[in-house]
Amino acid sequence: MKKITKEVYLKWYEDMLFWRKFEDKLAAVYIQQKVRGFLHLYNGQEAVLAGSLHAMDLSKDKMITAYRNHVQPIGMGEDPKRVMAELFGKGTGTSQGLGGSMHIFSPEKGFYGGHGIVGGQIPLGAGLAFADKYFNKGGVTLTYMGDGATRQGSLHETFNLAMLWKLPVVFIVENNGYAMGTSVERTANHTEIWKLGLGYEMPCGPVDGMNPVKVAEAVSEAVERARSGGGPTFLEMKTYRYRGHSMSDAQHYRTKEEVEEYKKIDPITQVLDVIKEKKYATSEEIEVINKRVKDLVKECEKFAEESPYPEKNVMYDVVYEQKDYPFLPHKL
């Protein structure tokens, strides 16, 4: 595993803080109806992404996830201004404003979505890994899902083939405790989701998903196994989301006390505590990072606000391959 140095801790702090503030800004503009439709925020789960990125080779590895997907492409290297523009439905967005919150894509940065169908991305992740193996590209695909998606049949079909073909894929369930508003205890007779891997003799295990160090260690081992031909791994990241399933979630299924208890192990606070304890940065230097994050969020919002909406014809251009499609209106 790559060393976790002072620079790594400082990058983790800045990245995770930016992701948190980016999502907070989206929540604010959603209330103003500048972002429409569903909006699923990542607050609280940042350590899973931070630790995973540390274990990846971004020059050839890929990532695919569900619809809680705004900050992952940013972590992979996509311009956050383009991501926010996509959420605003603007033409400068990653999908020209046509994908929106649940379908962020950046294949040029190795990020393959953003999928609104629960569990739909699981076989697609295995497919990406199959392509890498077939063409000897040496890449590994990290395939994320929520705890609710592990109840889908597509997971079991995919696990079977991934093991049979020893695909270079790491399956990661971000278990934040609730599938929408339904707790894990109410959806299965087992609460240790990682044990699903045992039925396929797939290497598997639980991970502290609130600590980027623990995530980095587990994902590094899984990535190395996949890259060396050892096949897939299934990791259960035990994490927590501080906001509702989506912006329309009233959160009646959990108490405020429960949320506050989990905030005591906030991944951003954990990293900041190490930075302070090891004197990796002074208070002034931390404040500089905080200001840089705040300024970048403002830049993203300004870019999204000022960007134009896509032209109407774009919506047809990306749907119909046949240029003279007979059912298109002559005038848009």
WOCORPE-V166272 format. One line per field, one symbol per residue. phi: phi as a letter, one per 40 degrees, with the letter a starting at -180 (. if undefined). A space follows every 50 residues. Layout:
BEGIN
phi: ???
END
This chain:
BEGIN
phi: .ccbcdcccccdccccccdcccccccccccccgcbbgcabccdhbccccd ccccccbccacbaaacccbccdcccchcccccccccccgcccccbfgccg dcbcbadcbgbbgfbcccgccccccccccccccccfcgcbbcbbaccccc cccdccccdccccdcfccbbcbccccgbcfbbcddcbacbbccdcccccb fcdaicbcccbccccdcccdccccccccgcgcbbbbccbabcbcdacccc fccaccccccccccbddccdccccdcccfcacdccccccdcccccccccc cccccccccccdccccccbbcccbdcccccbc
END
